[in-house]
Structures are given as structure tokens and as C-alpha cells.
């Protein structure tokens, strides 16, 4: 398999892309002979040039991504899932944790249902397949969905999960994050509102300085009693 056909790699600003064997392309910079990513994007290698394709617009699925989808159509042996992408994704009955008889799909997942799934495959024509068969993947009952730019997901998660853990600790909400920019949460209505406000702060200010401190200050202002417990 050549480098052009490899699975795309998400890179962050400052990530080392190459130690000097290739040539710098778009979205990169050179320091001490090494090529670095200048932006959040997808690493791409073509004709010995390493480039970073900026992440923008709709989510482009990559095999292995954890995503949050919504069922938009039902067939006798599959469901069609909106994954917040230009490409809808079929979920076949062989890729769910239940034994589903032909034609009985609506008994397990209905139109409008939300699910935590994983991108199984993406072919050259952008046909996407998703799965729910791995541990932890499930139908998401109740709760609320927040949609953000998929490129901001790493900031919502934070280094080693620090940002999202802080939001969970203050709000006491259960939260699942999809790489497609959908975030599902469940808790009391007031707690979910505060979690949504914190996530929107990150979405709108992902490139700003001291973002973690500002989000923490906001959470402390609405949960003053929990301040000492979180610190």
C-alpha cells in the first residue's frame, strides 16, 4: 500500500509530519529541518510533498471514528443513518448487537433514534458502513444532542480528556462525543444547559488563549459549591 492510499491521519498544529525526507507542502512549516503541521487538518502525502488539508465544512468519515448518528430511514435488513456528513451511512443488521429477523428492523431502531456507532469502512466512492457491534456502542436513550464543528472536537475533549472530564465533573452529566461533531448528553435540564453553554464556549473560542481557564471560571460561577471538590 503506498502512502497516498493510507488511512488519513488527523494532525494538530505543531505536530511533526516528517523528519526531512519529504518536501513541505500546503499547511506546513519547516523548523530545524523538520516539517510541522501549521493547522488542524488531515495529513496528506503526494509526490513526495507532505500537506495538511484543513478541516472545515462537513465531517468526512474515517474508518475507526466513533460517531453519533440519527436513523433517517429503515429497510428490511438495514437502517440509513445520518452521521452529520455529506455521506449517509447504512447500518446492516449484521452490524448490531441484536438478532434481527428480516423485515423486523423497526422493532429495534426507529426513525429519529440516536445511536453511538463506529465507522467500519469507507470505500473509494465514499460509501460508508457503520457498526454497533463493538463494546460500548449502543442506542442512546433520551438526552440532548449538541452539534459543533467536527474540527473542534479535539478541543472539547482536551489534553488526555481533561476538558470534557471537567465539564462532566461540574455538571454531573453523562456525555458521549462523536468525531463527527455531535455530542450527546444526559442529566438534569439545568445541568445539560450549563454543559451545552460550556461546549459552545469551546466551539466558538477554540483558537483563543486560556480557553480552559475561561471555561473553568464559567463552570465555577454556576456551580460555586463544587469548586473545592474539582480543584
N, C-alpha and C positions, 0 to 999 in steps of 0.2 A: 504493500500500500504506500503510495507516495504522499508527500507532505500536503499536497493540495487536497487530497481526499480524506485526510484525517478528521476526526471529530473536532469541531471548533472549540477553542479554549477561551473562556472568559478571563480578561485581564483587567487589572486596576491600574490607575496612574502610578508610575514608579516601578511597576513590575519589570523584571529583566526578561527581555524577549529573546536575546541572542548574545553570545559572548564575543561576537566579532567575526563569525564565519559567513554571515549574510550581510546584505546591504539594507540600510534603513529606508523604509517607505513612508507612506502617509500615516499620520497619527503616532509618530515615534520621535525620539530624540536620542542623541549619542552622548555618552559621558565616559571618559576613561576607556574608550574602545568598545564599550558595551552598548547595546541598543535597548532602550527602555520604552515602555508604553507612556504616551503623553495624555491618554484619556481612558475612560472606562469604555470597553468595547470587546470585540471578538478578534483574536489573533488570526491573521491570515498570511500564508506564505505562498508567493507566486514568483516564478522565475528568479529565485534566489533573493527576492525582496521580502522583508517581513513588514506587514502593515497591521494597523489596528482599525477595524471597521467600527465606527461609533455606534453605540446602542441608542436607538431612537425609534419613534413610531411604535408600531405594534410588536408584540412579542413574537419571536421566531423560535419555534420549539427545537430543543436539542435533546437527543436520547439521554435518559438518566435524570432529566429535570423533574423535580417534584412540582406538580401544578394543582391548582384548584379549578375545577371545571363545573359547568352547568349543563344539564341534559336539555337539549333543544328538540330532539326528535327520537322516536322509538321505532325500531324494526323488529321483525320476528326473531332475529338472532343477534342483534346489536343495538346500541344506543349511539346517537350522534351527540358529541359533547363539544360545547363552545369552550375553548381554552383561552379566550381573550387574545386571539391571534387571527391573522387572515385565513388560517387553515383549520377548519373544523376537524375533530378527531373522532373516528369510530372507536367504540369500546365493545369488543366482541364478548359474547357470553363465556368464551373460554378464558377470558382475562378478568373474571370477577370471582370473589370467594364463595359464591353460591352455586348450587347445581340448578341451572335454569333450563327448563324444558322449552323446546321450540315454540315460539308464539306466546310465551308466558313472561316476556321481558318486563312488561308494565307493572307486574306484581312486585318487582324488586327495585326498580328505579323509574320514577315518573318524570314527565316534562317539568322543568323548573327545579328538580332536585340538585343539590350541590354535593360534590364529591372531591375527596383528596386522592389524587392518582399520580401516576408516573408516566413520562413519555417513554414508550417502549421502542419505537423506531420512527425514523423519518427517511423516506426514500428520495431519489433524485427529483421526482415530480412534486415533492412537498406533501406527499400522502403521509399522514401521521397516524400512528397507532398508540393507544394508551392502555395502561393496565392498572388493576386494583388488587392484584394477587399477592403483592409483597406485604410483609408485616407492617402494620401501622396505617396502611391505606384503607380508606373507609368512606362510607356515606356520612356526610356532615349534617347532623340534625339541628334545626333551629339556628340560632346565632345570627350574625350580621356579616355582610361582605363589604370590604373596603377595596377599592381599585386604585392603584397608583401606577406610575411609570415603572415598567419592569426593570429599567436600568437603575432604579433607586432601591431595589430590594437589598443589595449588599449593605447599604447604609442603615436600613431598617433593622437588619439582623445585627450589625455592628461587629466589631472585632471579637472573635470567639463567642459570638452570640450575646455580647454584653448589652447592646441597646435593647433588643427585644426582651431580654430577661428582666431588665429594669422596668420596662412597661408592664410586663406580666406581674412582677412583684408588687408594684404600686397599685395596679388596677384589679388584681386578682382575677383577671380574665384568662380563659383558655384561648390560645392564639395559634393558628397554623398559617405559615407563609408559603405561598406558591411562587416559584421562579417566574411565573407569567404575570406577576404584578397584582395578583388577587390575594387578599388577606382575610381569613375567616376568624371571627372571634365570638366568644360566648361568655356571658356574665350578666350582672345586673345592668339595667338600661343606663344608669348614670355612669357606671364603670366603663361600659362599652363606649359611651360618648367621649369620656376622657381619653380612652385608648385611641379612638379614632382621631381626636384632636392632636395627640402626640405623634401619631403616624403621619398625619397631614403636615405637621411641622417639619418632619424629616423629608417628606416628599417635596415640599416647596423650598426647603433650605439645605438640600443635600450637599451642595458645594460650599456652604458657608463655614466659617471658623467657629469653634467652640459650640458646635451643634449639640453634642452630648450634654454639656453644661446647661444649655438653654432648655433642652427637653427635661432634664432633671429638675431645674428650677420650676418649670410649669407643673410637673407632677407633684413636687413638694407643696406648691401653692394650693392644690386641690386635695391633697392628702397629707396635711400637716402632721397628723398623728403618727403616720407611718415613717416619717423622716428618719427617726433614730433607728428603726428596725432595718431600713435599707442600707444605711451608711455602714 
